[in-house]
Amino acid sequence: MGDLTVDLPTMQAVARAAGRAVTDLHPERPLSGSDGGAFGSGAVESAFVASARAHDAMIRSLGDDADTLREYVTAAAEAVLRADADLARRVR
């Protein structure tokens, strides 16, 4: 088994990027609220509504996943800092 390298700046950059993704996905306007009646065909409208709902669910899921990743990486980085501080105290 290889060595595990923990790179705090990289962890913090990942947390920031995930936070930006959450911010970008949050204001996404739901497609399912769009007027599907413009198509003039019930079958086309039905397909549009189904596709729009799937799109909305995907955007919510991606936002939730990005938020979970941000929280996890932030907590892990904080744990690394606490462990480092604890080790520094023990050395003194």
Buried (B, 14 or more C-beta within 10 A) or exposed (E): EEEEEEEEEEBEEBBEBBBEBBEEBEEEEEBBEEEBEEEEEEEEBEEBBEEBEEBBEEBBEBBEBBBEBBBBBBEBBEEBEEEEEEEEEEEE
